[in-house]
Amino acid sequence: MMDYFYLIPIALGLGLTGLAAFMWSLKSGQYDDLEGAAERILHEEIDAPIRTTPGGDARCRPSSIREN
């Protein structure tokens, strides 16, 4: 029974700490843009189109069909 005098305040303290961390994350804007990070990876500014040779892209052809 004496253990409850230690366990209940510890449990309440941990619960309040978790609640405070969650409230801080809400206040700091952690959940404002949920889809932005998922779409940002698809639209990188450093992407460039694949260069092709004048006769087409030789990398896609089998070696027996390539024009030398």
CNS distance restraints for C-alpha pairs under 8 A (distance, minus, plus):
assign (resid   1 and name CA) (resid   5 and name CA) 7.58 0.50 0.50
assign (resid   2 and name CA) (resid   6 and name CA) 7.33 0.50 0.50
assign (resid   3 and name CA) (resid   7 and name CA) 6.11 0.50 0.50
assign (resid   4 and name CA) (resid   8 and name CA) 5.65 0.50 0.50
assign (resid   5 and name CA) (resid   9 and name CA) 7.01 0.50 0.50
assign (resid   6 and name CA) (resid  10 and name CA) 6.40 0.50 0.50
assign (resid   7 and name CA) (resid  11 and name CA) 6.03 0.50 0.50
assign (resid   8 and name CA) (resid  12 and name CA) 6.13 0.50 0.50
assign (resid   9 and name CA) (resid  13 and name CA) 5.95 0.50 0.50
assign (resid  10 and name CA) (resid  14 and name CA) 6.17 0.50 0.50
assign (resid  11 and name CA) (resid  15 and name CA) 6.12 0.50 0.50
assign (resid  12 and name CA) (resid  16 and name CA) 6.08 0.50 0.50
assign (resid  13 and name CA) (resid  17 and name CA) 6.06 0.50 0.50
assign (resid  14 and name CA) (resid  18 and name CA) 6.19 0.50 0.50
assign (resid  15 and name CA) (resid  19 and name CA) 6.15 0.50 0.50
assign (resid  16 and name CA) (resid  20 and name CA) 5.99 0.50 0.50
assign (resid  17 and name CA) (resid  21 and name CA) 6.17 0.50 0.50
assign (resid  18 and name CA) (resid  22 and name CA) 6.20 0.50 0.50
assign (resid  19 and name CA) (resid  23 and name CA) 6.13 0.50 0.50
assign (resid  20 and name CA) (resid  24 and name CA) 6.07 0.50 0.50
assign (resid  21 and name CA) (resid  25 and name CA) 6.24 0.50 0.50
assign (resid  22 and name CA) (resid  26 and name CA) 6.34 0.50 0.50
assign (resid  23 and name CA) (resid  27 and name CA) 6.18 0.50 0.50
assign (resid  24 and name CA) (resid  28 and name CA) 6.09 0.50 0.50
assign (resid  25 and name CA) (resid  29 and name CA) 6.36 0.50 0.50
assign (resid  25 and name CA) (resid  30 and name CA) 5.43 0.50 0.50
assign (resid  25 and name CA) (resid  31 and name CA) 7.63 0.50 0.50
assign (resid  26 and name CA) (resid  30 and name CA) 5.98 0.50 0.50
assign (resid  26 and name CA) (resid  31 and name CA) 6.49 0.50 0.50
assign (resid  33 and name CA) (resid  37 and name CA) 7.59 0.50 0.50
assign (resid  34 and name CA) (resid  38 and name CA) 7.82 0.50 0.50
assign (resid  35 and name CA) (resid  39 and name CA) 6.35 0.50 0.50
assign (resid  36 and name CA) (resid  40 and name CA) 5.83 0.50 0.50
assign (resid  37 and name CA) (resid  41 and name CA) 6.68 0.50 0.50
assign (resid  38 and name CA) (resid  42 and name CA) 7.60 0.50 0.50
assign (resid  39 and name CA) (resid  43 and name CA) 6.81 0.50 0.50
assign (resid  40 and name CA) (resid  44 and name CA) 6.68 0.50 0.50
assign (resid  43 and name CA) (resid  47 and name CA) 7.93 0.50 0.50
assign (resid  51 and name CA) (resid  57 and name CA) 7.89 0.50 0.50
assign (resid  52 and name CA) (resid  56 and name CA) 5.77 0.50 0.50
assign (resid  52 and name CA) (resid  57 and name CA) 4.75 0.50 0.50
assign (resid  52 and name CA) (resid  58 and name CA) 7.80 0.50 0.50
assign (resid  53 and name CA) (resid  57 and name CA) 5.34 0.50 0.50
assign (resid  53 and name CA) (resid  58 and name CA) 6.94 0.50 0.50
assign (resid  57 and name CA) (resid  61 and name CA) 7.52 0.50 0.50
assign (resid  58 and name CA) (resid  66 and name CA) 6.44 0.50 0.50
assign (resid  61 and name CA) (resid  65 and name CA) 6.39 0.50 0.50
assign (resid  61 and name CA) (resid  66 and name CA) 6.27 0.50 0.50
assign (resid  62 and name CA) (resid  66 and name CA) 6.61 0.50 0.50
